[in-house]
Amino acid sequence: MKKIYFDYAATSIKRKKILEDILENADKFDGNPDSSHSFGREAKKILEESRGKIAKSINANPSQIIFTSGASESNNTVLSGFADKKIITTNIEHDSIENTYNPEKTILLKIGEDTNILDQIKEKLTDEVKLVSIMMVNNETGLIFPIKEIGEFLKDRDVYFHVDCVQAYGHLDIDVNAMNIDFLSLSGHKIGGINGFGVLFARENLPSFIKGGEQEKYRRAGTSFVIGAYSMAKSFPYMIEEREMIRELKNYLIESLGKTGLAFEINGNPEKYVDHIINIYFKDYRADFLLTYLDMHGIGVSAGSACRAGAVIPSKVVERIYGSERAKNSLRISLGFENSREDIDKLIEVLGALR
Ligand SMILES: Cc1ncc(COP(=O)(O)O)c(C=O)c1O
């Protein structure tokens, strides 16, 4: 049975071309970039070249790029840096934001299907608020937030702007200057890099909660994960090349869903959502049943976020936007570079057999 992966928003399939390239050049990754011998210098060269490429991908300066263990750490670092300040964020952020902010100091924006978040920010922003933290693309529904407009509004105000760009990176253009972003979080494994590597773009230094050596110019201690940086930097150009293909697949999936004969609705308006995430409400089936059924046919999808220890827990985001009954019957299908029209045909055939 051919296995089909539709869970790229949880983590991407790894890019075999990049893994092979790493193996072929394995000697170059041996040293510790902070060692002064030739092994160290070689690793340092790769690390800094990767930093340069990642910086360029978001129009940042390499000195503003801090390597971390993942976007959870990047998000934690920013939110912890503002723990004693008043902040604005939304009720559909990733758990690494939601579990870090201080609820007593947080103004939580409630997101609906078509909420104009900028109006809410305008209404709630006071002089006391020192950070606005909004994700660019929601990981459970694919909802896109108007980051450029928010950045424009915050530009000349005495408030910092943090954007969790994990699910936008590679799928949508990001420019930290044009968008007036002060802090930004990225994750390597969502685009095909190796898990356990992330980026924090920071215009200003924040206290690192990992203390130790001088790595990352004292902004984040710990021996650098050179292969993580390399694999992320190498993956980015592929993401740009694959955009059109993913858009076509999304349209094909939406067109084909009717052929299942199942009663369904797309959660949200697909026109306003990123191409690789489609969240679908199946009126007559529970998501935990569908997930197990599809898994038995070798098809991997998810219900909510993958950060929930393997349990099938309904999407908190669908629940907050549409209520808990709809969330219990909603599935997330997220597309990536190894998917094809044949994979979608198979999904439709397997779902159709439920009738
Ligand atoms: C929107 C969003 N932010 C943050 C994260 C955390 O990223 P990482 O796995 O690199 O810690 C994820 C991962 O699911 C995500 O989707």
The ligand as an SDF file (V2000), in Angstrom:
LIG
                    3D

 16 16  0  0  0  0  0  0  0  0999 V2000
    2.0970   28.5060   13.9510 C   0  0  0  0  0  0  0  0  0  0  0  0
    3.1460   27.7090   14.6660 C   0  0  0  0  0  0  0  0  0  0  0  0
    3.9490   28.3250   15.5500 N   0  0  0  0  0  0  0  0  0  0  0  0
    4.8950   27.6670   16.2140 C   0  0  0  0  0  0  0  0  0  0  0  0
    5.0990   26.3190   16.0260 C   0  0  0  0  0  0  0  0  0  0  0  0
    6.1840   25.6170   16.7900 C   0  0  0  0  0  0  0  0  0  0  0  0
    7.2570   25.2810   15.9420 O   0  0  0  0  0  0  0  0  0  0  0  0
    8.3880   24.2730   16.3870 P   0  0  0  0  0  0  0  0  0  0  0  0
    7.8870   22.9060   16.1010 O   0  0  0  0  0  0  0  0  0  0  0  0
    9.5620   24.6310   15.5190 O   0  0  0  0  0  0  0  0  0  0  0  0
    8.6800   24.5020   17.8120 O   0  0  0  0  0  0  0  0  0  0  0  0
    4.2860   25.6330   15.1250 C   0  0  0  0  0  0  0  0  0  0  0  0
    4.4190   24.1710   14.9550 C   0  0  0  0  0  0  0  0  0  0  0  0
    3.4370   23.4570   14.9040 O   0  0  0  0  0  0  0  0  0  0  0  0
    3.2910   26.3460   14.4120 C   0  0  0  0  0  0  0  0  0  0  0  0
    2.4920   25.7450   13.5250 O   0  0  0  0  0  0  0  0  0  0  0  0
  1  2  1  0
  2  3  1  0
  2 15  2  0
  3  4  2  0
  4  5  1  0
  5  6  1  0
  5 12  2  0
  6  7  1  0
  7  8  1  0
  8  9  2  0
  8 10  1  0
  8 11  1  0
 12 13  1  0
 12 15  1  0
 13 14  2  0
 15 16  1  0
M  END
$$$$
